[in-house]
Amino acid sequence: MLKTVEVNNIRCEGCASTIKKNLSKEGFTGVEINLSCEPRKVTVNVEDEASEAHFRAILRKLGYPFCDEEISFSNSATLKAKSFVSCAVGKFNIKDDTN
């Protein structure tokens, strides 16, 4: 089933590229990221609760937690730093794909 969630720290196409690449690599389908609203929304096909938990863990590992997560100040700073790196990697991937 398609699930849409609000996610923090997504800023641009670089972020979206990293998220799409990592979710696809893990077997997720139907990955769409809406950059035209705030907070950003990620849609993905999840099969069950375990699949949804895995989806959440992947985004968090990349620095993009769900908006409904309670995050301490220090964890928030760490996640923002991770998302900055993920964004930069995504931007390089976009440039590589267009060349």
C-alpha positions in Angstrom: 0.0 0.0 0.0 1.2 3.5 -0.7 2.1 5.5 2.4 2.8 9.2 2.5 4.6 10.7 5.5 6.0 14.1 6.4 9.7 14.2 6.7 12.2 16.8 8.2 15.4 18.1 6.7 14.6 17.6 3.0 15.6 20.7 1.2 16.3 20.1 -2.5 16.6 17.7 -5.4 19.9 16.5 -3.9 18.1 15.3 -0.8 15.4 13.7 -2.9 17.9 11.9 -5.1 19.7 10.4 -2.1 16.4 9.2 -0.6 15.1 7.7 -3.9 18.4 5.9 -4.6 18.6 4.4 -1.1 15.0 3.4 -0.9 15.1 1.8 -4.3 18.3 0.0 -3.4 16.5 -1.5 -0.5 13.6 -2.7 -2.7 11.0 0.0 -2.1 8.8 1.0 -5.0 6.6 3.9 -5.8 9.0 6.4 -4.2 7.9 10.0 -4.7 9.0 13.1 -2.9 7.0 16.3 -2.9 9.3 19.3 -2.7 6.5 21.8 -3.2 5.1 21.7 0.3 6.5 22.2 3.8 7.1 19.9 5.5 8.2 17.7 2.6 6.3 14.5 1.9 7.7 11.2 0.9 5.4 8.5 -0.6 6.5 4.9 -0.8 4.9 1.5 -1.2 5.1 -0.4 2.1 4.0 -4.0 2.5 3.5 -4.2 6.3 4.6 -2.8 9.6 8.1 -4.3 9.3 8.5 -2.7 5.9 7.4 0.7 7.3 9.8 0.4 10.2 12.6 -0.4 7.7 11.6 2.7 5.6 11.7 4.9 8.7 15.1 3.5 9.7 16.6 4.2 6.3 15.4 7.8 6.3 16.6 8.4 9.8 20.0 6.9 8.9 20.3 9.4 6.1 19.3 12.3 8.4 15.7 12.6 7.4 13.4 11.7 10.4 9.6 11.7 10.2 8.0 14.9 11.5 6.1 12.9 14.2 9.4 11.7 15.9 10.4 13.3 19.1 14.0 14.4 18.8 16.3 15.9 21.4 18.3 19.0 20.5 21.6 17.0 20.1 20.0 14.4 18.0 18.4 17.1 15.9 21.8 18.6 15.2 23.3 15.2 14.3 20.4 14.4 11.9 20.7 17.8 10.2 24.5 17.2 9.7 23.7 13.7 8.2 21.1 15.2 5.9 23.6 17.9 4.8 26.0 15.1 3.8 23.2 13.1 2.1 22.1 16.1 0.2 25.7 16.8 -1.1 26.0 13.2 -2.2 22.6 13.4 -4.0 23.7 16.6 -5.8 26.8 14.9 -7.1 24.7 12.0 -8.3 22.4 14.3 -10.1 25.3 16.0 -11.9 26.8 12.5 -12.8 23.4 11.4 -14.2 23.2 14.5 -16.5 26.7 14.1 -18.0 
